[in-house]
Amino acid sequence: MAKVMKEKNKLNQGVNHKWQLKILLLCWEYPPNVVGGLSNHVFHLANQMACQGHEVHVLTAGKDTLYGYEMTDKVHVHRVKPINEHDDHFLSWIGGLNLAMAFKGEQLAEEIKFDIIHAHDWLVGAAAIALKKVLEIPLLTTIHATEYGRNNGIHNRIQRFIHEREKSLISSAEQLIVCSDYMKESLTSIFHIEEKKAAVIPNGIEPASISLKADEIFPELNGRKYIFSIGRMVKEKGFETLLKAAQIVKERNQDYFFVTAGKGPMLDTYQRQVKDLNLSNYLVFVGNVSEEERDALIHGSEIVVIPSLYEPFGIVTLEAMIQEKPVIVSNTGGMKGIVKHTQTGLVMTPGDPESLLKQIDFIRNNGKIAKEMGLKGGKAARSLYGWPRIAAETTRVMEDTILNIRANANGTPNNLTKV
C-alpha cells in the first residue's frame, strides 16, 4: 500500500502544476449559439472549471455574427465553421463541423499542451476521437442522452447511424460521465460497458435572477393562475399529455390553464391542435422564450410540470425547484432521482393525463404541504446541484483518468484512484 501511495504521489506531481489542467472541451453548441440545454450545461461547467484555476478551451460551432476567438469569464472560446456550412443535410453538416473542429484542435495543440479532451455527445465524436489519436491524450466523454432512449429503440437508418456514432465515441473514451443513475443503467444495458467506466455527476443549476414579471411577457396572465411547462418541442418531452389533460379539464369545466414554452419541430403541430380542439382557454404554446422570460414564467406560476416520456436528467426540474415551486415530474429517467414524491415534489405516470391532473388536484387542495415541498426542493437544488460542486467533481474525474493512464503506462496498478 505504501509503495502504491508513493507512486500515486509521484504521478500527482506530474499532472500539470498544482492540478491546473489544460482542458480541450468540445461541444457543438455554446452560448450565444443555443439549441437545447447542452449549451448552458457546458457554459456553466467551463466557467466554473476556469474559476477553479484550470485552463479551459472550448471548441464549438461558429457563425458569421460571432468571433472566431474570444475569452469569456476566463474561458477561451474557439469557434469554427463547418467546411460545408451551407449544407442543409444535418448529418453532412455535422460531418463538416467535425472536420473543422479536428483541424482547429490540432492547430491549438501546437501551442498548448492539453492534458485531456472532454467531448459532449456524439455530435463532436469524430473530432474527439481523431484528436485523441493525434494528441495522444485521454478522452473523457459526457453522454447527455442516447438515440436509443429518445426513440425507445433504433428503428431507421438515421437512428442507426447516430447509434453507431455514439457507440464509437463511448468505446474510444477512457472515461464517461453521465448525469444520473438512470443514464448509467442505460449505457450499461445498451452499450454493454463496465459500470466503473461511467461516473455519475448531475447537471448543475444557477440561482434564478428575476428581472421580469410574467404578465410583462404575456399580459393575458395578469391576475391569472397558471401551470407552467417548458422544453424542446419534440415527442419525447410528452407535451401530448398536456393536450389530453386540457381536453379533460375542458370537459370538467375546471379552472386550469397550462402555459407551455419552448421551440422545436412539433411546435406548429401543437399550436394547431390547440386551435382545432378549441382549447385556447385551457392551454397555450407560447414558443421560444429567453432565460429571463423562462425564470419569470416559473416565478409567476403556481405549479411547474415536466411531463417527459424520456428525460436523462431534467434540468428544468431544478430550475423550478430552485425557485421553490411545487413540481410535478414524470416517473422516468433522471427526474425520479431528483424529486422525492410528496417530499420535494410529486411524481406522475408518464403519458397519463389523469395521473397528472390527480397531482395538480393534490397541490391545489393541500396548500401547506405544497409550500413545504417547494421549500425542501429549493434546499435540495441549492445544496446538491451547485455548479462549483459539479465542476469540482468533473475535474476530479479528469485527474483520476489522467492518473490511471499514466499509472498504466508506468506499469503500476490501474486502481490507484481507489486507494
C-alpha positions in Angstrom: 0.0 0.0 0.0 2.8 2.4 0.9 4.5 1.7 -2.4 1.4 2.4 -4.4 0.7 5.6 -2.5 4.3 6.7 -3.1 3.8 6.1 -6.9 0.5 7.9 -6.8 2.1 11.0 -5.2 4.8 11.0 -7.8 2.1 10.8 -10.5 0.1 13.6 -8.9 3.1 15.9 -9.2 3.3 15.1 -12.9 -0.3 16.2 -13.8 0.4 19.9 -14.7 1.3 22.2 -11.9 -0.9 22.0 -8.7 -3.5 20.2 -10.7 -4.1 23.1 -13.0 -5.3 21.2 -16.0 -5.3 22.3 -19.6 -8.7 21.1 -20.9 -9.9 21.0 -24.5 -13.7 20.9 -24.3 -15.7 20.0 -27.5 -19.4 20.9 -27.8 -21.4 21.7 -31.0 -23.4 24.4 -29.3 -22.2 27.1 -26.9 -23.8 30.4 -25.9 -25.0 32.6 -27.6 -25.5 29.7 -30.1 -28.2 27.9 -28.1 -30.1 24.9 -29.5 -31.0 23.0 -26.3 -29.9 22.5 -22.8 -26.5 21.2 -23.7 -25.0 24.7 -24.4 -25.9 26.0 -21.0 -24.5 22.9 -19.2 -21.2 23.3 -21.0 -21.1 27.1 -20.5 -21.5 26.9 -16.7 -19.2 23.9 -16.4 -16.4 25.6 -18.4 -16.8 28.8 -16.4 -16.6 27.1 -13.1 -13.6 25.0 -14.0 -11.8 28.1 -15.2 -12.7 29.9 -12.0 -11.2 26.9 -10.1 -7.8 27.6 -11.8 -7.9 25.3 -14.8 -7.2 26.5 -18.4 -10.3 25.7 -20.4 -10.5 25.9 -24.2 -14.0 25.4 -25.7 -14.1 24.3 -29.3 -17.5 24.8 -30.9 -19.5 25.8 -34.0 -19.3 29.3 -35.2 -21.5 31.8 -37.1 -20.8 34.9 -39.2 -22.0 37.1 -36.4 -19.7 35.6 -33.7 -16.0 36.0 -33.2 -13.7 33.1 -34.1 -12.0 33.5 -30.8 -12.9 35.3 -27.6 -12.3 34.9 -23.9 -15.4 35.0 -21.8 -15.2 34.7 -18.0 -11.7 33.2 -18.2 -12.8 30.6 -20.8 -11.0 30.5 -24.2 -13.8 30.1 -26.8 -12.7 28.9 -30.3 -15.5 28.9 -33.0 -15.1 27.1 -36.3 -17.4 26.9 -39.3 -18.2 23.5 -40.9 -16.3 23.0 -44.2 -19.8 22.7 -45.8 -21.5 25.3 -43.6 -24.4 25.8 -46.1 -25.3 22.1 -46.4 -29.0 21.7 -45.5 -28.5 18.0 -44.6 -27.8 18.0 -40.9 -25.7 14.8 -40.7 -23.5 16.1 -43.6 -23.2 19.5 -41.8 -22.2 17.7 -38.6 -19.5 15.8 -40.5 -18.1 19.1 -41.9 -18.1 20.6 -38.4 -16.1 17.7 -37.0 -13.5 18.0 -39.7 -13.1 21.7 -39.0 -13.0 21.1 -35.2 -10.3 18.4 -35.6 -8.2 20.7 -37.7 -8.6 23.6 -35.3 -7.8 21.3 -32.3 -4.5 20.2 -33.9 -3.6 23.9 -34.5 -4.3 24.8 -30.9 -2.2 21.8 -29.7 0.8 23.2 -31.5 1.0 25.9 -28.9 -0.9 24.4 -25.9 -0.1 21.1 -24.3 -3.5 19.8 -23.4 -4.0 17.2 -20.6 -7.3 15.9 -21.6 -10.2 16.2 -24.2 -13.7 16.5 -22.9 -16.4 15.7 -25.5 -20.1 16.2 -25.1 -22.3 13.8 -27.0 -21.9 12.1 -30.4 -22.2 15.4 -32.4 -18.5 16.1 -31.7 -17.5 12.4 -31.5 -15.5 12.2 -34.8 -13.4 15.2 -33.9 -12.8 14.0 -30.4 -11.7 10.5 -31.5 -9.3 12.0 -34.1 -7.8 14.5 -31.7 -7.3 11.8 -29.1 -5.2 9.8 -31.5 -3.2 12.7 -32.8 -2.6 14.4 -29.5 -2.1 11.1 -27.6 -4.1 12.3 -24.5 -7.1 10.8 -22.7 -10.6 11.3 -23.9 -13.4 11.9 -21.4 -16.9 11.9 -22.8 -20.2 13.1 -21.2 -23.2 11.4 -22.7 -26.3 13.5 -22.1 -28.8 11.3 -23.9 -28.9 8.4 -26.3 -30.6 7.9 -29.6 -32.0 4.6 -28.4 -33.5 6.3 -25.3 -35.0 9.2 -27.3 -36.8 6.8 -29.7 -37.4 3.8 -27.4 -35.2 1.7 -29.7 -33.5 2.0 -33.1 -36.0 2.0 -35.9 -34.5 3.5 -39.0 -31.3 4.2 -40.9 -30.6 7.6 -39.5 -31.2 6.4 -35.9 -28.8 3.5 -36.6 -26.2 5.9 -37.9 -26.3 8.1 -34.7 -26.4 5.0 -32.5 -23.2 3.7 -34.1 -21.5 7.1 -33.7 -22.5 7.0 -30.0 -21.1 3.5 -29.7 -17.8 4.5 -31.3 -17.4 7.5 -29.1 -18.2 5.5 -25.9 -15.8 2.8 -26.9 -13.0 5.3 -27.6 -13.3 7.2 -24.4 -11.2 6.2 -21.4 -13.9 7.5 -19.1 -17.5 8.5 -19.3 -19.7 10.9 -17.3 -23.5 10.6 -17.2 -26.0 12.8 -15.4 -28.0 10.2 -13.5 -28.1 6.6 -12.3 -30.8 6.1 -14.9 -28.3 7.1 -17.7 -25.6 4.9 -16.2 -28.0 1.9 -16.3 -29.0 2.8 -19.8 -25.4 2.8 -21.1 -24.6 -0.4 -19.3 -27.7 -2.1 -20.9 -27.5 -0.6 -24.4 -23.7 -0.5 -25.0 -22.6 -3.2 -22.5 -20.0 -1.0 -20.8 -18.5 -1.8 -17.5 -20.2 0.1 -14.6 -16.9 1.5 -13.4 -16.3 3.3 -16.8 -19.2 5.7 -16.2 -19.1 8.3 -13.3 -22.4 9.8 -12.3 -22.3 13.6 -12.0 -25.6 15.5 -12.1 -26.3 18.7 -14.0 -25.9 21.9 -12.1 -28.2 24.9 -11.6 -27.7 28.6 -11.1 -29.9 30.6 -8.7 -32.5 32.5 -10.7 -32.4 36.2 -11.1 -35.9 37.5 -11.6 -36.0 40.8 -13.6 -39.4 40.5 -15.2 -43.0 39.6 -14.3 -44.9 37.0 -16.2 -47.6 39.5 -17.2 -45.0 41.8 -18.6 -44.2 39.0 -21.1 -47.8 37.9 -21.7 -50.4 40.5 -20.4 -53.2 37.9 -20.5 -51.5 36.2 -17.5 -52.3 39.3 -15.3 -54.1 38.0 -12.2 -54.5 34.5 -13.6 -53.2 31.3 -12.1 -51.3 29.0 -14.5 -49.4 25.8 -14.6 -46.1 26.1 -16.4 -44.1 23.7 -18.6 -41.1 24.2 -20.8 -38.9 22.1 -23.1 -38.0 21.4 -26.7 -41.0 20.7 -28.8 -40.3 17.0 -29.6 -42.3 13.9 -28.9 -40.2 12.6 -26.0 -40.9 15.7 -23.9 -44.5 14.4 -23.5 -46.5 17.6 -24.3 -49.3 15.5 -25.8 -50.1 14.7 -22.2 -50.9 18.3 -21.6 -53.1 18.4 -24.7 -55.1 15.4 -23.3 -55.2 16.9 -19.9 -56.5 20.2 -21.3 -59.3 18.3 -23.1 -60.3 16.6 -19.8 -60.2 20.0 -18.0 -62.5 21.5 -20.6 -65.0 18.6 -20.3 -65.0 19.0 -16.5 -65.1 22.8 -16.7 -62.2 23.1 -14.4 -60.2 26.4 -14.0 -56.8 25.1 -15.0 -54.6 27.0 -17.5 -51.4 25.4 -18.9 -48.7 27.7 -20.3 -46.0 25.8 -22.2 -42.9 27.4 -23.7 -40.2 26.1 -26.0 -39.2 25.7 -29.6 -38.8 22.7 -31.8 -40.2 20.8 -34.8 -43.6 20.0 -33.3 -44.5 23.5 -32.1 -46.7 24.3 -35.1 -48.4 20.9 -34.7 -49.2 21.5 -31.0 -50.4 25.1 -31.7 -52.7 23.9 -34.5 -54.1 21.1 -32.3 -54.9 23.7 -29.5 -56.8 25.7 -32.1 -58.6 22.7 -33.7 -59.7 21.3 -30.3 -60.8 24.8 -29.1 -58.5 24.6 -26.1 -57.1 28.1 -26.1 -58.8 28.9 -22.7 -57.0 26.0 -21.1 -53.6 25.6 -22.9 -51.3 27.8 -24.8 -47.9 27.0 -26.5 -46.1 30.3 -26.4 -43.0 29.3 -28.4 -39.4 30.2 -27.6 -38.6 32.3 -24.6 -35.3 33.8 -23.2 -33.8 32.6 -20.0 -35.0 35.8 -18.2 -38.6 35.1 -19.5 -38.4 31.5 -18.5 -37.4 32.4 -15.0 -40.2 35.0 -14.8 -42.8 32.4 -16.1 -41.6 29.9 -13.5 -41.7 32.5 -10.8 -45.3 33.6 -11.6 -46.7 30.0 -11.9 -48.5 28.1 -9.2 -47.1 24.7 -10.4 -44.3 23.5 -12.8 -45.0 20.3 -14.8 -42.3 18.3 -16.6 -44.3 15.6 -18.5 -41.4 14.0 -20.4 -41.6 10.4 -21.7 -37.8 10.3 -21.9 -35.6 12.5 -19.8 -32.0 11.6 -18.9 -31.8 14.3 -16.2 -34.4 17.1 -16.4 -32.6 20.4 -15.8 -35.9 22.3 -15.9 -36.9 20.4 -12.8 -34.0 22.1 -10.9 -34.8 25.5 -12.5 -38.3 25.2 -10.9 -37.1 23.7 -7.6 -34.5 26.4 -7.0 -37.4 28.9 -7.2 -39.2 26.8 -4.5 -42.1 25.9 -6.8 -44.1 22.8 -6.4 -43.1 20.5 -9.2 -44.8 17.5 -10.9 -42.5 15.3 -13.0 -42.8 12.1 -14.9 -41.7 8.9 -13.2 -38.9 8.4 -15.7 -35.2 8.8 -16.3 -33.1 11.1 -14.1 -36.1 13.1 -12.7 -37.2 10.3 -10.4 -33.8 10.6 -8.8 -34.2 14.3 -8.3 -37.8 14.5 -7.0 -38.8 12.5 -3.9 -42.6 12.0 -4.1 -44.5 14.2 -1.6 -41.2 15.5 -0.2 -39.6 17.7 -2.8 -42.4 17.4 -5.4 -44.8 14.9 -6.9 -44.4 12.2 -9.5 -46.9 11.3 -12.2 -47.2 8.3 -14.6 -45.6 9.2 -17.9 -48.1 9.9 -20.7 -51.1 9.7 -18.3 -53.2 12.9 -18.2 -55.4 11.5 -15.3 -52.3 10.9 -13.2 -51.1 14.5 -14.0 -54.5 16.0 -13.0 -54.5 14.0 -9.8 -51.2 15.5 -8.8 -52.4 19.0 -9.7 -55.5 18.5 -7.6 -53.4 17.4 -4.6 -51.3 20.5 -4.8 -54.3 22.8 -5.1 -56.1 21.1 -2.2 -53.1 20.9 0.1 -51.5 24.3 0.1 -49.4 23.9 3.2 -47.9 20.6 2.0 -47.3 22.1 -1.4 -45.4 25.0 0.1 -43.3 22.7 2.2 -42.4 20.6 -0.9 -41.3 23.8 -2.6 -39.1 24.8 0.3 -37.5 21.4 0.6 -37.0 21.2 -3.2 -35.2 24.6 -3.2 -32.9 23.5 -0.4 -32.0 20.3 -2.3 -31.4 22.1 -5.5 -29.1 24.6 -3.9 -27.1 22.1 -1.8 -26.7 19.2 -4.2 -26.6 20.8 -7.7 -24.5 23.9 -7.4 -22.0 24.4 -10.3 -18.9 24.8 -8.1 -19.5 21.3 -6.8 -20.3 19.9 -10.2 -17.1 21.4 -11.7 -15.0 20.1 -8.8 -16.4 16.6 -9.3 -15.8 16.8 -13.0 -12.1 17.8 -12.6 -11.6 15.1 -10.1 -12.7 12.6 -12.7 -10.4 14.1 -15.2 -7.5 13.9 -12.7 -8.2 10.3 -11.9 -8.4 9.5 -15.6 -5.0 11.0 -16.3 -3.5 9.3 -13.3 -4.8 5.9 -14.4 -3.4 6.4 -17.9 0.0 7.4 -16.6 -0.1 4.6 -14.0 -0.8 2.0 -16.6 2.0 3.5 -18.9 4.4 3.2 -16.0 3.4 -0.4 -15.2 1.8 0.5 -11.8 -1.6 -0.8 -10.7 -4.6 0.6 -12.6 -6.7 1.1 -9.4 -4.7 3.9 -7.9 -7.7 6.2 -7.7 -9.4 3.7 -5.3 -6.6 3.8 -2.7 
